[in-house]
């Protein structure tokens, strides 16, 4: 973050960080031993997050999530583990 020297995505595909890149480049090559960490806020489209988690579950078993919320927000029952 706040990289002052150069745009990191110019350094190569390993520095690309987007959901589209994950779906096209990383998800197809995931292996059972890989770990995927989801970082999202409760303001995000949680159905979309859950759909992506289900896609990852088909490939890898070690999935972690970090969700950010503001006061009064909580994870809906339908997307809780």
Secondary structure, DSSP 4 states (H G I P E B T S, - for coil): ---SS--GGGG-GGG---HHHIIIIIGGG--TT-EEEEEEETTS-HHHHHHHHHHHHTT-SEEEEEEE--TT----GGG--
